[in-house]
Amino acid sequence: MSYTLFGANVSPFVRKCRAFLAEKGISYTHESVNPFQPPANFRQLSPLGRIPALLDGEKAVADSTAICIYLERRNPSPALYPADDYDYAHALYLEEYIDSGLLPVAGPMVFRPLVLGPVAMNQPLTPAVKEAALEVVENQLAPMWDYLERQLGANEFFVGNQLSIADISVASAFVNLWHGGVDPDPGHWPKLAAFLGRMWARPSFAELIAEEQKPWNRREAVAAV
Ligand SMILES: N[C@@H](CCC(=O)N[C@@H](CS)C(=O)NCC(=O)O)C(=O)O
């Protein structure tokens, strides 16, 4: 069995799959792919041209959700999807809440202006651009953080009191905000902030976050604008 995961390390969807692989203890090869300058024939692996894509020998799987479910079925232990039917559905919903709710706001309207634009697109961060991004955080992301805070309640993990795809999805998405110096204030979202601290301290995330420091950690640069 030989897995190769394709995609740039700073993508929250790629990071989700890499943390998932690490939590499973599965070894794999990582090939960085910029979806905006993909290698020839990348669409044979990912028909929409998006990252991530996975190759298992000669079999290709695209989309982070499909990839994680495939990996779970091929490598059932440790289980990263709840056994209970309702918990399973809820974990998938929380993954979707991040993939289709939080990230389509956080990616283009916060991560892109604060981090991706200055680092990779020759779009310098100005005070006006920063202010617009922070307004999006306050008006659009904060209500989503409220929902996540309520979902977490007094629990260590989001679903069924055990690590699942829901936790990995949430923790991965917030790394992109962290690179831009955007963090849930522990005074306002204490459970979410503590959850992120715990998740990012796990080796599965700590190693990826360390790898991403250069060039993606723009916390000081953003604070200086
Ligand atoms: N639903 C997909 C979303 C993947 C996605 O949107 N990836 C972005 C990078 S973070 C991408 O490849 N964008 C390039 C494009 O859409 O052409 C998944 O979960 O893998």
The ligand as an ORCA input file, in Angstrom:
! r2SCAN-3c Opt
* xyz 0 1
  N     -14.462     20.276     -1.445
  C     -13.038     20.293     -1.748
  C     -12.542     21.706     -1.711
  C     -11.083     21.799     -2.141
  C     -10.671     23.223     -2.498
  O     -11.501     24.109     -2.707
  N      -9.339     23.439     -2.599
  C      -8.856     24.718     -3.029
  C      -7.563     25.075     -2.314
  S      -7.777     25.343     -0.601
  C      -8.547     24.652     -4.510
  O      -8.041     23.663     -4.993
  N      -8.844     25.733     -5.222
  C      -8.547     25.857     -6.607
  C      -9.762     25.870     -7.476
  O     -10.886     25.820     -6.935
  O      -9.583     25.922     -8.684
  C     -12.318     19.404     -0.741
  O     -12.854     19.198      0.364
  O     -11.232     18.890     -1.050
*
